C-alpha cells in the first residue's frame, strides 16, 4: 500500500507541473515575451528558457519534466531552442483544452440515423403540429407524457402518441357555413385542458379537451384580419395568469390573459353552453376570466410568428416587411419597443431567454444571432442555405442551432464556434416543399417535419446507459497507439479524427478534426485514416489515409508539419518511421521511402524494388535490421532495412517452400487495370471503388472488418491473405527460433524465423469459430503474452513462453501464478467453446472474452499498468486489465475511476463493472472473466460450499458472534397458539373411477371398515350426569 500511495503522489505532481498555462499570469507572459524579444530570431536556448521560467514565474521543473515540456514546445524540431511562436501556440492550446466538453458533440454527426416516415392520415397537407402535455402535480411539462396533434387545412385533427401511433381523430369546423373554411394555425392550452384553432373565417375556436372530449366552448368571430400565428405560455403558479398571443394579417398582435386556476373559463358546469361572441364583445370582457390587450399596428405586413419573452416581459413578433422586421414590445412599466430591420424581413425565430439571444431565419437564406438589446446589427450570421428558412431551433443550452429551409436542407450549427457541423440532405422526396411545419421535442431530441407525410429525425440523441457505455469515434476506430514519452493514447478513425487521450483520467486532451480531406463538387469531405505511426523520438505523429495522402503532426498542439503522398487514390495500409526514413506501404504493392530530414517541406521519395504480386496489407519492422511485409495474396517478404533489398520470400499456403526473388515492375493504376494479371474479386472491387469515389475506396478494402462471413468464401481458390503481423523483439535471430507472427484469414497464426536461412516454424489455430479470424495483434515488452483481436469481437491472450523455440531452450512455467492472474483458467463444470477448441493446443490459451460486438481493429498493451487497450469498428476504445476486467471506455459519459501510472490495474482498489452491451448478451465464459469468477452463478458446488462455510465461520477475536434466532429468544416458555383448521373429507366413487381417464393410472387402496375406538370412561360418566339433569 505504501508503494501504491507513493506512485499516486508522483502522478499528481506530474499532472500539476505539466499544466504550464495555469501557472502563468498575464504579467508572467508579458515578461517572457520581453525576454524572447531580446534573443536573436525570438528564439531562446533550452537552458535559458528554463531559467526564465524559474526567475519570472518561480516555476521549477525536474530534468525529466522539463524535457517532456520542451519536446511539446519544440514543434519545429530544432532540438536546441524554443521560439516565441511555439511557446504562444502551446499556451493557446492549453487554454482551449480546459473546456473540451463543448467539442465532444463534434466527434460524431448530429444526425446519424435515417429519418422515419409515417403516413399523415390526412386528406390534405398538414398546416400545424403541436404537443399537448399532461401536466404533473407541480404544473411542469413532461414531453414524454402527452400527445402530438396534427391539423390539416380541412380541420381534421389527429392525436398521435410519442411513438407516432395514431390514437383518435377530431374535426374543427364552422357551425354556420355549409362550405368548410381552412384552418390556418393551432395551439394547445394544457393548463386549462383546452385547444384553440383559427381559420379563414377570421375567428378563434376554443375546444374543451378534458377527459378526451373535444367540445366547442367559445367562438370569437369577426376579427378585423385573418389570424395566422399563435403562442401560449403558462406558469407553475396557478395564481399567475396565462398568456395567449395571436398575430394577424394586419401586422397587429393581441395579448389574451387567462386566469387558469381551476381551469378558468373552461371549468365544468352543469350545462356547458357554447358561447359565440364578436371580437368587439371579446375585447370588452364578454368571456369571464379572460382579458384582451391589443398592441398597436407596427408591422407593415402580416405577422409570421409570435412569442412571449418572459425574462424581460416582452412580446416578440416578426414579419416579412423590411421596415419593421422584428419587434420586441415591452408589456410592463413604460411601454417601449425594440425594432430590428432586415431586407425582406424574417420567416422564423427562436428565443434563448436565459442567454438573452434570438436566432432568426429569413427569405434571404441567412441565419442570424441577435442580442435583443442591440438592434443595429446581428451578433453572428450563418451562411449556407440556398432557399427561404422555414424553422430554427436552439438545443443544448443554446449551444447548438438547427435550421431548416424550403429545399429540405437541414443544417446544424455550433453557436460558440460559429461553424456548420453538418448539412443533411437525405429527407424523403415525398415530403412536399410547398407547405411544411415543424416541431422540436427537447426531451426526445426529435425534429418532426409534417406535410403530406410525417418525418422524424433524431438530432444528437442521448445515449442510454443501459445499452451502451459511450463511443470514442463516430465511425470505426482504425488505429490506436500508445506514446510512452507523453503517456497518452492516440486514436484515429474513419471519421478523419485524431484524438489524444489521457488513459489514466479518461479525459480527451486534444483532437484534430478533418485531418485528411478531399474536395468534390466544390465541397470538402473528410477522408478515412487507415494507418499511423510515431517518429523514433515519439514526438511527432504521421497518418495515412485511403486517398494516398500522408501528414506529419505535432499532436500536442494539433498542427500539421508536413504533407506527403504516394499516389492518388492509393490506400495506405502501413507506415513505419525509423531514423531519417519513413516507409509507407499500401495498394501500390511496394514500399515507398520518404526522407525524414530537417526540411519539412521536402516531399522527395524513392520506391523499393517491388516483390509482391498483390496489395500489401500489413508490415512490421525490427529496427535497425529487418522489415517484414505481407500481402493480400499470402506473400510474406523479409527485407533488410539498410539496403532495402528482399532476402527471403514465402507464401503462407506452402510455407515450407522458399520463393525465388524476382523483380516485379510496379505498374500504374491504368496499366494494372489493362494488364492480364489475375486478381481476386475483392481486390478488383477495391480498385473499382477507388476509381468511382475516393471517399468509398476503403469500404471494399476493409471488408474483412465488416462482413460476418467466412473469408475463404470470398477469396479465389488457393489464396489466403495475411491480416496482421507481430514481431517478438526479445528473441534472438536463429533459424530455429520463431520471431515473426502472421495472422491469416483462415483463423490460423503462423510463426516464422527472420533468419536468412530460417523460415516457417509452426502454426496454431487462434479461433474457436469457423467464420472468425484474427485482425489485430500485440505483445508485451518481454514477449510473454500474445494478445489477439478477432473479427467476432473477442480478445484472446496466449502464453508464448516456450512456444516456437527448441525444447532445449524451454524454461519452467509456474502455472499456479498464471491461474491467479487469469480467471479464465478457473475450473468449470462445463467447458466453454474456447476451452474446448484449444484444450490440448500450444501455446496455452490463458484468457478469452468478448470485448466488442464488432471486429477488434487494434490492440496495444501498456506494460507499466499491465493494461490492454482495444479499439473496434463499433467506434469504441476500451481499457482492460491483464486478467480481462473492464476498466472503462475512452469518451464515456459514465463516471471514470482514476488509474494511477505504474500501478497494475488488478492491484488497484476499484470497483470493476461490465460493459452494458456485453452484459446483456455475454456468454458464460465472458461473464466469468469480466467478474473474475466472483459471481455465485459461476462457481461449482464445491466452491459454493466453501464460500458458505467461510461465511458461517466466526472469528473468536471479535466481540460479537452469530445473530440470535428469533425462535430461541423465549425458549419453551411461550409458543404461538396453533390455528385449528377444519378438515374436509372427500368420498370417491370407486365404481365409476376407472371410467374417468384421469384415474386410470392411479392406484387406489381397497376400502376397509374403520373400527371405532372405545369411549373413555370419563366421557361416559359426564354423559350420564347430563342425561339425569335433562330428565329432572
N, C-alpha and C positions, 0 to 999 in steps of 0.2 A: 504493500500500500504506500510506503514511503517513496518508492521509485515512481509509482503512478502519480503521486501528488507533485513530485519534482518535475516530471515531464509536463504536467498540466501548467505549472507555473512558468516553465520555459516557453511553452506555446503561447501563453497570454502575453509574455514580454515581447515575443517576436511580432505578434499582431499589432501591439501598440507602437513599436518602433517603425514598422513599415508605413503606417499611415502618416506620411510626412505632411500632407496638405492640411491635416487637422492641427498640426503643431505650429504652423506658421501664421502669423498675423499679417495685416496689411503693411505695418511698419517693417516687419521682417522681410517681406517680399520686395518692398521698395529698396531696402538697404542691400539686399542681394543683387538687385538689378544694377545698382551703382557699382557694386564690386565687379559684376560681369562687364560693365562698360569700360572699366579700366584695363581689362585684359585685351590682348590683340584678337581681332575677329570675334569678340564677345564669347570666347571660349576659355574656360578655366580648367587648370590641371586637376587631376583627380585628388591629389593631396590638398591642394589649395581650396577646392570646393568643400572638402571635409572640414578643414579648419574654419572656413567661412560659416558653415552651419553651427559649429561649436561657439564661435565668437559672437555671432549676431543673434542666433536663436537659442543658444545653450543646448543644442541637440547633440548628444554623444552616441555614436554607434560603435559596436564591436567590429572587428575586421570582417567577420562573416556577414554581418548585417549590412555593413556599408558596401561590400562587394555586390550583394544582391540588389541594393538600391542603385548602385552605379550601372549595373547591366540594364536596368529598366530605363535609365536616363540616356544611355548611350545608344540611341536608335540609329545614329549614323555610322555605327560600328567603328569608331575611332580607336576604342580600347585604351585611350590615354586621357581624354579630356571630356568636359561637359559643356555643351553650348547653352546659351540663354534660351534659344527657341525650344530645345529639347526639354529643358527644365520647366519652361512655361507650359508646354503641352502636357507634361506629366501632371502638373498641378491641376490643369483644367479637367483632365480625365478623372483625377481623383475626386474633385468636387462633383462632377457629373455622376460618378458611380455611387455617391452617398445615397441617392434615391433612385434605385434601379427598378422599383416596383412599377413606376409609370411606363417602363419599357416592356414589362412582362407580357402584355397583351399583344405586342407587335411580333411575338415569336411565331404566332400562327394566324392565319387569315381570320378576320371576324366572322365571315360566312363560309363555313366549311361544307355543310351538308346541302344536298339538293333540296329545292323547295318542294313543299307538299301541296297538292292540288285537291280542291273539294268542289263539288257541284254546288252552285249557289241556291238551288231550289227556288229561283225567282224567274218570272217570265220576262222581266225587263232588267236592265243593268242596275246594280246596287248604287244608291245615291248617298248612303250613310252607314257607318258602322260605329258602334259604341259598346260599352261594357256596363252591365247592371250588376253592381256588387252587393253581396249580402253583408251588411254591417255587423261588426262584432259588438259586444256589450259596451265597449268604450267608444263606439261610433267611429272606429277606424276602418279603412278599406283594406280588404284582403282580396288580391287579384286572383287567388286560387279558388275562391268561393264566389260563385256568381255565374252569369251567362253573358255570352256575346249576343248582340242584337244587330241584325242587318235589315235594312229597309230599302225597297226598290221604289221607283217613281210612281208606280201604280198603287202604293200604300200597303203592299204586302210586307209584313214584319215577321221575321223568323227568329226564333230563340235557339241558340247553339250552346252546347256545353263547352267546357275548357278544351276538350279533345276534338272540338268541331263536329259533334254529332247533333243532328237536328232534333229538337225536343218538341216544339209546337209552332203553330203559325197563327198570327192575328192580322186584322185588317184595320187600317186607319182610313176612313172615308168620310165624305161630307154627307150630312143628313138631308140636305136640301137640293143639291144638284143631282140631275139624272146622269150626267157625264162626270166621271171621276176626275178630280183635279190631280196635279202632280205634287208629290212630296218633295220639298227642297232640302230639308235637314231634320235631324232628330237629336234628342238629348235625353239622358236618364237623370232622374231626381231620386237617388237611392235613400236619402234620409227621410223622405216623406212617402216612399214607395209609390212613385208616380213616374209617368213617362210623357214627354212632350214632343209634338210634331208640328211643323209648319208647312204650308202648301202654297200653291199659286193663287189661292183664293184670298191671300193676304190675311191669314188667320193663324191663331195659336190653338192647339188642341191638347188639353191635359187629360191623361188617362190614369185611372186608379188601377195599379197592378198588384195590390196586396192580395195575398193568398192565391196567386196565379190567376187573378182576374185581369180583365182588360176592358174596363168600363169607362166610357166617356163621361167626364165630370164637368169640365169647364171648357167653353169655347169663347175665345176672344176674336172677334172679326172686325173688318173694316179698318185695318191698319192702312196708313197712307201709302206705304210702299211694301213691296214684296220682302219677306224675311228670308235671308239665306245664310245666316251664321248665328250660332248659339253656343253658350258656355255656361256651365253650372259649377258652383263651389259651395261647400258647407263646412261646418266646424264640428269638432268633438264635443264642444259645449253646446247642449241643446238650447240654451238661452240666447245664443247668438243667432242672428238672422242669416239665412242662406241667401245666396245671390244668383240670379239668373240674368245673364247678359244676352241681348239679341241685337244683331246688326241688320239693317235693311238696305234695299237698293238705292235709297236716297242719301246714303252716306251718314246716317244717324245711328246712334247707339242708345238703347234703353236698358236701364238697370231695374230689375224687378226683385224686390226684397220679400222673402218668405219667412214667416215665423214657423219653424219646423218642429217645435215642441208638440208632442202628441200628434204628429203627422200634420199639424197645421190645418190648412183649408181642406185637406183630404181625409180628415178624421171621419170614421164610420158613424153614420147616423141611422135612425130607424128607417127613414126613406131618403135614399140618395137620389136627389133630383138633378138632372142635367141643367147646368146654368149656361145660357148663351147671352153674351153682352157685347157691346161695341167697344172699340178702342177708347173712345172718349169716356164712357162709363167706367172702363177699367182704370183709366188714369185718375178718376175721381174717387176710387176706393170702393167700387161695387163688390169686389171679391174680398171677403173678410180675411184677415191675416196676410194680405198681400198689398204691397205698395209699389208704385211705379215712379221712376225718375228718368226724365228724358234729357240726354246730353245734347247740346246744340249741334246743328249740322256743321260738320267740319270737313268731311271728305267731299270731293267733287265727283266721286264715282261710288259704286256700291261697295259695301263693307264685305270683305272676303273672309275674315276671321277675327274673332274677339276673344279676350281672356281677361282675367282679373289678377292684377299684380298685388298680392296680399301684403307683402312686406312694406310697401310704400303706399298702400291703399289707393291704387290707381287702376283704371281700365286701360287696356291696350287693344287697339284696333288697327287693321291695315286695309289698304285699298290699292287698286291698280292705277291710281292717279299720281301724277308727278309732283303736284304742289303739296299735297298732304298724304305722303305715302304711309307713314305710321304715326299714330298719335298716342301719347301716354297722358291720360287725363286724370288729374288729382281729384278724388271724390270727397276728401275730408279737409276741413280747415279752409284756407284760402284756395279757391279754385285756380289751378294753373295747368298748363298744357305744354308738353314737350313734343315738338313736331320734327319729323325726320323726312327729308326729301330725297328721292331717288328717281331717276328717269324710268318711266314705265311702272313704277311702284313695286309692291310686293304681292306675292301669292300665298305665302305661308310663313309662320314663325313659331318659335318655341322659347319659353322663358326659363332661365335658371334663377329662381328667386333668391336663394341664399348667396349665390355668387354675383348677383346683380349683372346678369349677362342676358342678352337677347340675340338669338340666332334667327336670321331671316333668309328666305329664298324668293326669287322673283322671276319675271319673264326674261330678264337679261342673262339668265343662266348662271348667276353668281350667288354664292352663299356668303353671307356677311355675319360677322360677330360685332355686336354693338354694346357700348356702355350706355345704359338708359339715360344717363345724365349728360352725355356728350352727343349732341345732335349733328355736329358738323361733318364728321367722317367716321367710318367704321373702324373698329379696332383691328379686325382681320378680315381678309377677303380670300375665299377659296374659289379657285377657277378649275374647270374641268368638265362641267356639264355642257351639253350642246342643245338643250331644249328647256322649256319652262319647268321650274322646280315645283313639284306638287306637294311635298311634305318634307319637314325637317324634324329630327328627334334628337334630344340630348340624352346620353346614357352614362352611367357610372360616375356619379357626382360631377356630371357635365364635362368630363374629360374626353368623351367620345361623341362625335356628331355624325348622324346618319342623314343623308339627303337622297331624295328620290325624285326623278324627273319624268316627263311625259314619254320619253323614249324607253322607259322601263329600265333605266340605268340607276343602280344604287351605288353610292359612294360612301365610304366610311372614312372619317377624318379624325386625326389626333389633334385636339384643340390646343394642347400645350406645345406640341412640337410643330404644329401647323403644317402637317403633311397628310397626304392621302394614303391610308393604309390598304385600301382595297377598292377596286372597281368591279362591280358584279353585274354581269350582262346575261345571266342564264335564266331569266324569268321565262315562263312558258309563253309560246307565241299566241296561245288562245286568250291571253289576257288583253282585254280591249283597252286601247290607248285613249279613246275619246272621253271616258268617264271613269276615273279611278279614285277611290278613297282609301285611307289608311288608318290603322290604329296600332299603337305600340303598348304591349303589356310589359311593365317593368319587372314583374316577378318572374314570369316565364321567359322573358327576353325574346319574345316573338313579335315580329313585324307582320301584321296582317294586311294584305292588299286585296281589295274587293272590287270587282267589276262584274262581268258576266260569269266569272268564276271567282273562287276564293283561294288565295295563295298565302301560305305561312312560311316564314323564314326565321331560323334561329340565328341571332346575332350575338356573338360572344357568349355562348351558353355556359352556364355554371356547371362545374364538374361535381359529380355526385361521389362523395367519399365511400359509399357502399359498393361502388363498382370500379373505381379507379383511384390510384394514388397521384395522378397528375402525369404530365408529359414533359419531356425535355426539349424536343423539337416538334414543330408542326407536321413534319414529314419524317421519313425514315432517317435514322441516325446511321451514317455510313462509316465514320471514322471516330475513334476515341483514343486519346493519347494522354500519357502522364508525364509532366515536366518535373524532374527531380530538383532542378535548380530553384524554381519558384514554388514548388509543391502545389501545383494546380493541375486540374484535368481540363482538357480541351476536347470538345465535341464538334463535329462537322456533320451536316445533314444535307438531304436533297432539297431543303428549303433555302439553301445558299446562306446559311447562318454559320458563323464561327462563334462559339460561346466558351468563355473561360470560367471555370467553376472552382470554388474553394471546396475540396472534398470533405473538409473537417467541419465546416459550418453549413454546407449545403447551399451557400449563397452564390449567386451569379456575380462575378467580379467585372466582367467585360464581355461585350458581344459585338460582332460585326454583322450588320445587315446587308444583304445583297453583295456578298463577297465576290461572286462571279456573275456577270450579267451579259446579255446579248440583246441586240436591237432587232426588232422585227415589226414591220408595219408601223414604223415611227413610234414604237413603244418599247420600253425597256423591260425585259423579262429576266428573272433570276435563273441561273444555271446550276445544276446539281453538282455538289462537291463529291468526288469519288475517291480521293486519295489525299494524304497529308503526311508530313514528317517534320522533325525538328532538325536544326543545324547541329553540328557536333558540340557546340557550347550550350545548346538548348536555350539560346537567347532569341531565336527567330523561328518562325513557322512558315513552311511552304505548303500551299494547297494546289491540287489539280482538279479540274472539272471535266465534265463529259464533253465539252466542246474543244478540248485540247489546249486550253489556256492554263497557265500557272502563275501564281502570285506569291511573293515573299512578304510576310507580315511581321511587324513588331506588335505582337498580340497584346502587350501590356498597355499600349496606347491606341491600338486599333488602326494603325497607319500602314499603308501599302508601300513597300520599299522598292519593289521591282516587279516587272511584268515580263513573262516568258510565254512561249507557245511551241508546241511540237507539230502542229498541223491543224487545219480547220476540220472540225467535226470528228477528231480522233480522241476517243475516250481514254483518259489516263487511269490506269489501274494500280500503279505502284510508283512510289517515289522513295529514293534513298539519297540522303545528303551526307556525304563524307567530306573530309577536309579538302578544300579547294575544288570540289566537284559535286555536281548534282546530277544524279542518274534518274532518268524518267522512263518508265515502261508503259505501254498501252496497246491499243489496237493496231498500231503500225508494225507489229511483230518484231520489233527491235528495241535496242537500248539507245536512248538519246542522252548525250552528255553535255551539260552546260558548265561553264567555268564559274566558280564561286570566287570572284575577285573583288577588289575594293570598289571597282567601277560598277555601281549598282545599275547603271543604265545599259550595261553590256548584255547583249542577247545572243552572242555567238555560241554555236553548238556544233557538235560532230556526232555522227551516227556510228555505232559499233557495227561490226560485221554481223549480218543477220543470220541466225541459226535456227529460227523457229519457222515452222510451216503454218502455224495458226497464231491468233492473237494471244499476247501474254496476259495472263490473269493475275499473277502474283509474283513477288520477288522478295528475297531476303538476303542480307549481307552479313558477313563476319569480318568486320574491319580489323586489320587492313589487308586481309588476304583474299577472301572468296566472295563472289556474288553468285546466287542461285536464282534462276528464273524458271517459271513453269507456264505452260500454255494451255489453251483450250483443248488442243489435240492430245494432251497427256505427255508432252515432251518436257523433260527436265534437263536443263543445261547448267553446267558449272563453269564459271568464268574466273579469271584472275583479275583482280581489281587494278593491279599495277599496269598491266599491258592491255587489258580489255579483250583478251583472247579467250575463246572457249577451249577447255582441255578435256571435258567429258560430256557426253550426251547419252541420254537414256529415254526409254518410253515406258510408262507405268504398266502398259498392257503386257509387255515382255521385258520385265525389269532386269533379268539376268543377261540380256544381250546388249552390248555397247553399240551405239550408233556411230558410224564413221562421220567425222566432221566434214561438212561440205559448205561451200559458200552459196548462200541463197540471196539473190538480188532482191533488194527491197523495192517493191513496186508502189507506184502511186495509187490513189484510190480509183482513178479511172482505168489504169492498166489492170489492176487486180480485178476490176469488175468485168473486164472483157477477156481475161485470161481463161485458160481451160482448166485451171486447178479446181479440184473437187472440194467444195466447202460444205459444212453441215448446215442443216436448215436453220438452226438458231443463229449461227454466225452470219449467214446471209441475211437473216432478219435484222440483225443489228446494223448492218451496212445500209439496208433499205430504209430503216428508221432514220439513220443519220442523214441520208440524202433528203428525206421528206421534211423532217422537222428536227433541227438540232436539239430542241428542248426535250424531245422524247427519245433521244438517241440511247439513253441509258436503260430504257424500260425493257427492251429485249435482251440487252447485255446482262441485266441483273435479274433475269427470270428465275434464277436459282434461289433468290431470296424471297420470292413472292408466290411461287407456284407449288402447291402441296401435292406433287405427284412424283413418281419415280423418275429421276433424271435420266435413267437409261432408256426410258421410253421415247424421249425427245432427242436422243443422240443417234448419230449414224452408227451402223453396225461396226463393232471393233474399235470404238472410240470412247475413251474415258478422260474427262478433264480433271485438272488439279485446281482446287478452290483456294487453298491457303498453304503457306509454308511456315516452318518454325525452325530456328537454329538453336542447338544445345551448345552454347559457347564455352561451358566449363569443361567439356570433354576434349581430350587430346585428338589430334589428327592421326588416325590409324586406319588401315584397310578393314579391320575387323570391329571397329567401334562406330556405332551409328551416331551421327551428329545432325542430320537434316531430317525433319519430319514433313511428310507431304500428305495432305488430306484429299482423298479422291471423292468424286460424286457418286460412287457406289457404296459409300459408308466405310471404306477401309482407310487406314492410316499406314503408310509405308515409312520405313526408316532407312536412310541412306548414309553412306560414308562419303565425305567430300575429299577424301584422299585421292590423288591421281590414279592410283591402282585399285581404289575401292569401288564401291557400287552399292547395289541393293543388299540390305542386311536381313530384314524380316518385315512382317506386317501383322496387323491385328484388326479385328472388327471393332469399330468405335460406336456402333449404334445398336439399339435393340428393336428397331422397326425397319422393315424393308424399304420404306419410302423416305427414310431420314438419311442425312449425311452431314458432315462437319463443314461449317462455313467460316469458322474463326478459331484461332488457337493462340495460346501464350503459355509461357513457363515462368517460374520464379527465377531469381538470380542464381541459385545453386542448382537449378535444373532437377530438383527433386520431384516436382509435380508438373504435370501437363494438364492444362485447362482447355477444354474443347467446347465451343458453342455450336449448337446444332440448328438445323433447318426447322425442326419442330419446336424450338424454344427451350431445349434442355441445356443445362451446363453439367458437364461431367469432369471429374477430377481423377487423374490416373497417377499411380505411384511409379515413377520412371526409374528409380534406382534399380540397378542390376538388369535393366531391360536394354537390349541392343548392344551388349558388351560381352566379351568372352567370360566363361564361367570362372576362370582363374582370377578374374578381377572383381568378382562379386563380393559385396560386403554384407555384414549382418544387419538385419532389419528387426527393429523392436516393434512387433505387432501390437502389444498392449498399449503402447504410446500412441500409435496411429489410431487405434479404436477409440481412444479418449478424445481425439480431435474430430473424428468424423462420426456423427450419429447414424450415418447410412450403414455403417458396419454392425450396428446392433442386431442381435439375433431376432429373427422374425419367425412367427409360427408358419406363415405362408410367404414364400419368396415372391418379390415383385418381378416385373418384366426385366428390369435392368440387371438384377442379381441372377435371374435365370439365364439370361443371354450371355453373361460374362462370368459365370460361376467358376469355371476351370481355365480361364484365359489369362495370359500375361500380356501386358502389365496388369497389375492389380487395380481394379476399379474401386476407389475409396469414397466416391461421392457421385450422386446423380439426382438431380431435381429439376423441375420445370420452373424456369425463371421468367419467361415471357411467353406470350401467346403466338408470337411470330418469330421469324428467324433471328438468332443472336448474331448480329453482323460484326461485332467487335468485342474483344476481351483484353483486359490488362490486369496485372497483379501488382499491388503496392506492398513491397516486402516489409517495410518498417511497421506497418499496421496489420500485416497478414490479411489483406483485404482484396477481394476480387470485385472488379467493376465491369459490368456488361452493358452493351447497347444493342438495340434491336430495331427491326424495321417497323415496330409498332410506335416508334417515336419516343421511347423512354430509355434512360440510362440509370441502372440500379447498382447499389452497393451491397456486397455480401461478405460475410465472414468466410474464413477458410473452410469452416465446417458447414457452411451453407445457410447460416442465419441471415435474415433480411434486415438491412440497416436503413434503407431509405432510397428514394428516387430523386435524382437531381431535378430541381424545378418543381418539387411537390408543393401543394398548398397545405399540407398537413404539418403539424409541429415536427421540428427536427431536433434530435438529440445530438449534442456536440460530440465529435470524435476527436480524440487527443493524439497528436502526432507521436509516433514511436511506441504507442501502447497497442498491443494486439487487440483486435476488436473483440475476440472471445473473452478477454480478461477484464473488459470494462464492465462496470456496474450499470447496466442499462436494461431496459425492457424491450425485448425484440417483438416484432409484430410479423404479420403475414400480409403480402400484397393483396389488396381487395379482390383483384381479378383472379388471382391464383387460389385464394381461399375458397372461392365459390365452386371451382371445378378441379382442384388439385387432386392428384391420385394419393393412394395410401403412402407410397414411398416419399413423394414430395412433401406431404404434410408432416411425415415423421422427421424429415431433415429440417424443415422450417421450424418445428417445435423442439428440435434436439431430443426427440423421443420422450419428452416430459409429460405429454398428454396421456391420460389413463387409457384412452382407446387404442394407443399404440404399444401398450405393454402386454406381455403374455401373462398367463396365470401365475406363474412362479414369481414374476416381478411384482404383480399386483399384491400377492400375499405378503411379500417382503415389505412393500410400501405400507400396507395396512398394519403389519406388526410393528414397524418403526413408529407409526403414528400413535399406537396404543402404549408404547413403552414410555414410562415416566422417569424423568431424571430425578434421582434421590437427592441431589444437591439443591433442588428447588424447594421453596416453602409451600408450594401448593401441589395438590395431587389431582387425580381424575375428578371430573364433575360428579356430584351426587345424583343418583337416580331418584326421581320423584316418588316412586312406589316404595322405597325403603326409608323414607323420612319418618313415618309414624309406625312402621313395622306392622304388627298384627292388632294394635290397639284400635285401629279404625279401618273399616272396609266399606266401600260403597255398597249400598243395597243392591241386591240382584233384581233386575226387572223381569217379572214373570210374563211370559207371552203365552197366549192361547194357542194350543196345537190343534191343527185341523187334520182329521183322519179321512182319507180318501178310500173309497171302496171300488176296486177294479172289477170289471166284468170279464171274468176269465173265459167264459164260454165264447164270447164274441171277439176276444182279443186277437186270436190268430187271423181273423178276417181283416184286421186293420194292418196295413203294410208296416206301420211304424213299430208294431210289437212282434213282428215275425222273428226277429233275431234276439229278442230279449228273453233271458232265462228267468222264469218266474217260479218261486218255490211253491210246493203244494200246501194247501190250506190245512191247518190243524186246529183242533179245539184248544182254546186257551183256558187253562184251569184257573178258576178264581181263587185268590188267596183267602185264607180264613180271616174272619173279622176278629180283631183284638178284643179281649175281654173287657177292657176299659170302655170301649165304644159300645159294647152290648149293655153294660150297666147304665151308661148315660142314656141310651135309647129307652130302656125300661122305665127310668125315672121320668123322662119327658112324656111317655105314654100314660103313666099313672097320673101325672099332673093334668093332662088333657082330659082324662075321664072325669076328674072332680070338677 
